Amino acid sequence: MKKVKIRKYLKPYWLFALISPLFMAGEVIVDLWQPKLMSTIVNTVVESNDISLVMSTILRTGLLMLGLVLIGGLMGLLCCYTASIASQGFGNDLRVDAFNKVMSLSLQQTDKFTTGSLVTRLTNDITSLQDLVMMILRMFVRAPIFMIGGLIMCMGLNVKFGTVVAVSLPFQLLIVLIMVFKAFPLFSVVQKRLDKVNAVVQENVTGARVVKAYTREDHEIDRFDESNMAYRNTNMKVLMLMSTLMPCLMIIMNLSILAIIYIGGLQVEAAAIKVGDVMAAVQYISQVLMSVMMVSMMFQQVARGKACADRVREVLEADPAIQNGTVTEGKEEGTVRFENVSFSYPEGQGNKVLDGVNLEAKKGEIIAIIGATGSGKSSLVSLIPRFYEAVEGNVYVDGVNVKDWDLHALRQKIGYVLQKSELFSGSVNENILWGKEDATQEEIEQAAMVAQADEFISSMPDGYESYVAEKGASLSGGQKQRVAISRAVLRHPEIIIFDDSTSALDLGTEAKLRSALHTHFADTTIIMIAQRVASVMHADKIAVIENGKITAFDDHENLMKTSETYRDIYSSQMKNNGGEE
């Protein structure tokens, strides 16, 4: 497994990442001069009785301070601008690569990560890393320079002031380290709790109709409350832990300021130091100790960022379980063959969904697969475009083992209509164009006619430009299926797979679809899964699958003679009160 370094995503923006801290250093240096200049004004006011000298000092020094503030403000603005370019670019590139990696993963890998977790990793986790980069380019420079510069300036006023800092600083750093190390393990837990919250939300948004149909709103609200409460409680542990940090640091800072004032008062009384210098020392000690507080916040962000980086890196380092082949052309055309194929899902604990399957489809044949729910029908056809890998045996497309195929070339040969029609928000045209992005309007409409979708599409207010809501919520089940079929036939593939994707069509519409396919796709191999015998009895051959095994494979007439299972299915569906439907 190749180790991915997250920091490489900052390299394209190295110039901005380099000059941003320089601008911040300029701003901090300007800020460090302000107490010194203020002390000059105070000392002049306290010591001089010459009004003109006092006024000229206030005016001259005040203008200098104002000018430095403007320069410092410009430096801060430039720092923010350059740091934003670097951090936003870093986040964008990292998110793009992570999304591309997710797209390259097999279904078994995305199932393992879970949808909710992937959403969290590509959004919340990467945003946290983006914020961390922003903080590093700004605060990681500001805090140390303030700390070191303030200490130097303070000691320049009086060595005893530096002693106060030297005594208080280790206590502050020790408190910061203790708190951070206690909070560090909790950040990973927080992100996992957020995964669970996102997963529940995603399930309920996509399954809203089922929830409402079974009036399970209260149950799902309770489930969300449980996940959300776990997320809240873990977050509270972190926040309570970190919230104790600030009061501890403030106590030390205030004690340090009191020590400075006490020591400074004695020094002023002994005429060893001026009043303005004591005021400057108080400001410097505040800056130094506030920098420690900033460091504590940075450590908190770093701890969270480390947890997020590990989760994002886990996605980036995931090697696709299905390796791409190199073959782009087959030895045959439109053929599919299974040889002793067995399959089990990765999380299925070795239970075979398919066991020793042998099946062959020749060019132009219509092969139907029928069987009880859970018998392995969908699992069987999902091996053809290599959504999953066979555990035993081999699957061949166009005479080439699917393991040797280039995945893009393999899937371009196949039109796949899923059991659950997945549509996307956009126009009808845009959804159909998924099949062939450069298709003409004439080709789109021809595909819709074959799929028996043209009539209802044309009757929509904007025709083919009519808007389809997310997941096709604005269409009926039968309409969604026909748009999905249009998308598949648009590319004129060598092989079309119907995974029980005509279940929402009435028998009349399905018969018209079958006739159109026969007319326009006579040379295309069609593999059709169906629950209804009426949908498959006209196929060239029908495979009867039971418990992952093909127990019969022949045409309708012969199966009626040789397969008891097929006869039972036919009898239960086609007979009604002693007569045929």
KEDO-610544 format. One record per residue (C-alpha): y, x, z. Coordinates in steps of 0.001 Angstrom, whole numbers, padded with zeros to 6 digits, always signed. Example, Ala and Ser with C-alpha at 12.3 -4.5 7.8 and 13.67 -1.06 7.14 Angstrom:
<nodes>
-004500+012300+007800-001060+013670+007140
</nodes>
This chain:
<nodes>
+000000+000000+000000+003363+001415-001024+005845+001711+001848+009110-000052+001061+012335+001352+002488+014881-001404+002995+017766+001068+003015+017194+001899-000674+018917-001390-001531+022181+000121-000281+022028+003062-002738+023708+001257-005682+026701+000683-003401+026783+004176-001880+030435+004731-002788+031580+001588-000975+029224+002387+001909+030786+005857+002124+034484+004995+001951+034257+001932+004181+033658+004005+007368+036485+006330+006296+038911+003414+006179+037616+002269+009564+038122+005769+010971+041729+005652+009710+042289+002317+011433+040832+003584+014737+042935+006756+014692+046044+004633+014227+044990+002424+017153+044424+005471+019348+048014+006548+018843+049484+003261+020060+049036+003822+023856+050500+007314+023521+053585+005984+021766+053919+003156+024261+053819+005686+027116+056748+007495+025498+058832+004312+025608+057855+003556+029243+058558+007105+030419+061981+007090+028744+062897+003723+030247+061755+004782+033745+063243+008278+033771+066455+008041+031724+069710+006432+032760+071178+006976+029299+071179+003516+027692+071796+004882+024197+068859+007296+024554+066610+004509+025826+067588+002170+023005+067230+004818+020316+063790+005800+021718+062649+002165+021794+063938+001567+018257+062563+004780+016772+059194+004614+018534+058887+000850+017979+059442+001244+014244+056872+004053+014191+054383+001828+016043+055073-001026+013624+054566+001266+010637+051294+002530+012088+050165-001059+012688+050801-001864+009017+048908+001241+007928+046078+000421+010333+045974-003181+009114+045725-001988+005497+042956+000431+006458+041097-002399+008236+041481-004689+005240+040150-002039+002855+037276-001335+005247+036379-005030+005368+036586-005330+001572+034419-002295+000785+031917-003125+003551+031627-006680+002204+030892-005423-001314+028191-003104+000006+026585-005618+002402+026726-008577+000005+025319-006472-002833+022581-005182-000522+021671-008724+000533+021710-010042-003033+019456-007286-004417+017056-007503-001492+016800-011291-001801+016182-011052-005568+013399-008494-005112+011822-010485-002283+011909-013673-004381+010421-011827-007363+007654-010545-005118+006935-014071-003867+006687-015232-007483+004138-012485-008203+001887-013327-005258-001289-015320-005725-001602-018813-004294-003887-017572-001534-001163-015150-000397+001622-017737-000402-000728-020039+001509-001229-017266+004078+002511-016656+004573+003218-020435+004584+006167-022036+002817+008304-022343+005954+007898-018659+006784+008775-017528+003252+011896-019703+003273+012975-018151+006594+012320-014612+005387+014271-015053+002151+017219-016765+003838+017727-016221+007572+016028-012818+007836+017811-011276+004853+021136-012747+006006+020599-011046+009388+019972-007733+007621+023074-008286+005500+025132-008846+008662+023601-005716+010187+024733-003609+007208+028229-005049+007571+028247-004154+011266+026909-000645+010658+029647+000123+008130+032343-001116+010508+031355-001156+014183+029015+001840+014081+032051+003895+013129+034668+002089+015174+032823+002207+018517+031914+005950+018594+035349+007063+017387+037057+004826+019933+034734+006146+022613+035153+009841+021802+038803+009603+020755+039757+007545+023809+037995+010008+026090+039817+012975+024518+043200+011237+024693+042540+010193+028294+041584+013704+029376+044629+015010+027540+046751+012983+029926+044877+014100+033047+041462+015687+033546+040760+013438+036543+040998+010390+034266+038214+011889+032161+036126+012264+035317+036349+008503+035910+035040+007891+032387+032287+010507+032803+031089+008751+035963+031205+005141+034651+029921+005719+031123+026272+006634+032022+025976+003464+034132+027151+001318+031227+024820+003000+028741+021876+002623+031123+022525-001111+031529+022797-001534+027738+019492+000265+027113+017631-001735+029779+018849-005059+028400+018160-004162+024780+014607-002976+025423+013861-006142+027377+015273-008338+024605+013778-006393+021680+010258-007994+021698+011764-011482+021897+013560-011243+018547+010262-011282+016603+009185-014331+018589+012494-016067+017796+011958-015602+014051+008404-016966+014266+009657-019998+016156+012233-020509+013397+009396-020313+010830+007716-023218+012595+010912-025294+012657+011455-024706+008927+007822-025555+008182+008073-028911+009976+011352-029732+008202+009923-028774+004817+006780-030852+005342+008755-033917+006369+011312-033670+003575+008625-033341+000896+006327-035869+002556+009001-038384+003532+007297-041260+001693+004004-040720+003497+005765-040503+006867+007583-043786+006233+004554-045506+004712+002520-044850+007859+005502-045362+010206+004933-041929+011705+008623-041159+012167+008318-041029+015962+005319-038716+015762+007112-036339+013384+010286-036441+015477+008201-035457+018495+006571-032654+016475+009977-031398+015378+011289-031637+018945+008350-029568+020152+008965-026818+017559+012713-026949+018003+012398-026806+021795+010155-023747+021571+012739-022114+019284+015563-023068+021657+013742-021814+024766+012971-018430+023219+016551-018135+022005+017757-019025+025493+015678-016215+026989+017363-013735+024667+020836-015171+025214+020459-015313+029006+019236-011738+029025+022119-010551+026873+024659-012727+028706+024019-010811+031947+025024-007661+030087+028700-008527+029640+029504-009280+033323+027802-006034+034395+029814-004025+031897+033040-005840+032827+032519-005040+036526+032115-001346+035739+035133-001416+033417+037373-003107+035978+036256-000701+038708+037073+002173+036360+040539+000737+035662+041148+000400+039413+040102+004021+039856+042497+005098+037091+045359+003136+038654+044582+004564+042108+044311+008138+040892+047327+007670+038622+049380+006256+041511+048629+009316+043607+049483+011583+040677+052775+009747+040050+053652+009988+043735+052994+013722+043596+055121+013930+040407+052104+015369+038554+052070+012607+035945+054406+009975+034585+054096+006181+034885+053782+005725+031110+050841+008139+031057+049039+006038+033674+049550+002952+031508+048246+004843+028489+045231+006024+030494+044433+002433+031490+044508+001412+027817+042362+004366+026800+039766+003723+029497+039682+000075+028400+039144+001167+024786+036353+003545+025770+034500+001012+027892+035066-001812+025401+033453+000466+022831+030370+000561+025027+030349-003240+024958+030565-003124+021177+027630-000710+021190+025637-003218+023259+026338-005918+020680+025302-003537+017932+022034-002751+019676+021369-006466+019925+022000-006839+016182+019857-003779+015457+016991-005208+017512+017203-008508+015631+017580-006634+012336+014469-004556+013058+012414-007719+013569+013832-009248+010373+013324-006035+008379+009650-005904+009389+009154-009489+008188+010941-008915+004884+009106-005632+004365+005812-007469+004906+006642-009598+001858+007855-006676-000260+004786-004568+000558+002284-007338-000147+000209-006205-003096-000735-009144-005328-004333-010083-004544-004827-010791-008246-004172-007653-010267-002760-007981-013762-004931-007009-016715-003932-005526-020066-005628-007724-022679-003223-009874-024713-005527-011075-027504-008920-012719-027208-012094-012201-029206-012379-015939-029824-009949-018871-029714-009855-021829-027351-013125-021138-025545-013846-021243-021815-017041-020082-020169-018223-019953-016554-021165-017682-015747-022782-018094-012309-019388-018643-010710-019108-019088-006955-015861-019508-005073-014591-019984-001536-011052-020102-000233-009876-017076+001786-009395-019186+004900-012571-021154+004289-014724-018917+006524-017113-018194+003671-017963-021827+002909-018593-022034-000819-016524-024607-002679-018308-023697-005926-021825-022335-006090-023459-020822-009185-021479-022817-011752-022345-022406-015443-020170-024250-017939-018975-023724-021505-016230-025365-023554-015932-024571-027245-012834-024737-029382-011655-028301-029987-014074-029867-027500-013048-032365-024856-014870-031496-021661-014626-033900-018745-015428-033140-015121-016272-035946-012737-017453-036021-009173-016710-037169-005665-013581-036165-003789-013974-032627-002428-016780-031709-004800-014806-028727-006223-013325-030117-009441-009763-028823-008989-011018-025530-007587-013107-025075-010727-010237-025444-013208-007845-023369-011064-010035-020342-011843-009270-020618-015580-005569-019576-015377-006623-017314-012496-004697-019007-009733-007584-017847-007558-010302-015235-008051-013991-016088-008310-016036-014656-005451-019131-014249-007626-019749-014481-011359-017211-014391-014168-014857-016730-016009-014150-016053-019687-011273-017327-021810-011417-016659-025553-014432-014452-024882-012529-012147-022483-013068-011978-018733-009966-013479-017084-009787-010371-014849-008990-008317-017943-006279-010633-019267-002579-009987-018922-001653-012942-016687+001368-013947-018770-000642-013855-022010-003515-015788-020394-001347-018548-018983+000632-018876-022212-002609-020020-023834-003052-022808-021293-001235-026077-020748-001844-027153-017165-001042-030653-015905-001386-030668-012132-002878-033409-010002+000518-033733-008302+003255-033787-010939+005905-031243-009988+009303-031991-011532+012605-030273-010854+016130-031560-010432+017821-031585-013840+017579-033540-017063+014376-034849-018646+014934-032329-021440+015135-029440-018985+011890-030489-017317+009994-030746-020605+011441-027421-021812+009442-025683-019090+006587-025819-021575+008517-023939-024272+012071-022894-023511+013105-022398-027140+011734-025742-028399+013919-027901-030624+014907-031452-029715+012514-032701-032371+009630-030815-030756+010567-032204-027332+010563-035761-028604+007295-035220-030479+005659-033945-027276+006991-036970-025383+005546-039297-028039+002124-037692-027665+002376-038069-023886+003442-041726-024258+006721-040877-022513+009193-041372-025362+009488-045135-024881+010578-045074-021238+012724-041938-021711+014611-043507-024616+015298-046616-022537+016955-044562-019768+020796-044642-019685+021227-041104-021062+017895-040802-022836+016523-037275-022759+019640-036095-020934+019011-038500-018054+019022-036853-014650+015743-036396-012785+016069-036146-008997+014363-033400-007010+010573-033601-007305+011021-036496-009747+011997-038942-006984+013903-041071-009516+010749-041691-011602+007593-043674-010966+004232-041960-010574+003153-042787-014139+006488-041628-015566+006267-038317-013714+002762-037758-015036+003842-038422-018612+006802-036030-018360+004420-033409-016954+001998-034018-019842+004907-033692-022303+005702-030310-020792+002117-029128-021239+001617-030263-024836+005039-028950-025943+003788-025374-026149+000781-026383-028322-001626-024363-026184-005168-023409-027105-006433-025048-023917-005062-028057-022020-006228-028799-018484-005707-032270-017024-006333-032072-013287-006712-035791-012574-003225-036115-014073-003691-039499-015749-004602-041369-012560-001259-043229-012495-001606-044415-016107-003089-047764-016992-006162-047707-019219-004171-048888-022261-001608-046069-021987-004365-043576-021294-006217-044725-024447-003038-044218-026507-002635-040742-025001-006228-039913-025846-005706-041084-029433-002504-039053-029816-004207-035937-028481-007065-036429-030914-004589-036768-033803-002209-033917-032960-004445-031558-030990-007802-031795-032722-008310-028008-032506-007204-027765-028875-009808-027454-026143-009219-030102-023500-010686-029917-020005-010129-033132-018099-010758-033966-014461-010817-037664-013695-011993-040106-011072-012462-042990-013527-015464-043124-015817-013339-045013-018352-011169-041894-018655-014034-039509-019429-016761-041491-021196-015262-040664-024621-015389-036901-023988-017675-034653-026032-019408-033569-022823-019142-034572-019194-019934-032281-016273-021123-034018-013119-020279-031899-010091-021768-032432-006629-021020-030235-003613-019768-027403-005793-022710-027461-008202-022922-028898-011704-025941-031170-011622-025627-032575-015156-023752-031691-018348-024050-033899-021407-022348-036727-023268-021967-040228-021844-025014-041755-023519-027401-039018-022424-025992-038907-018903-026631-042633-018575-030270-041830-019251-030697-038590-017287-028217-038510-014392-028647-040902-011510-025324-039797-009975-023452-040555-013181-025143-043954-013480-024124-044773-009908-020497-043835-010614-020521-045869-013816-022111-048848-012148-019702-048860-009198-016621-048631-011435-017508-050549-014577-019343-053495-013116-017407-056267-011452-019167-059372-010211-022004-058825-012579-019827-058260-015639-018077-055330-017204-014383-054888-016604
</nodes>
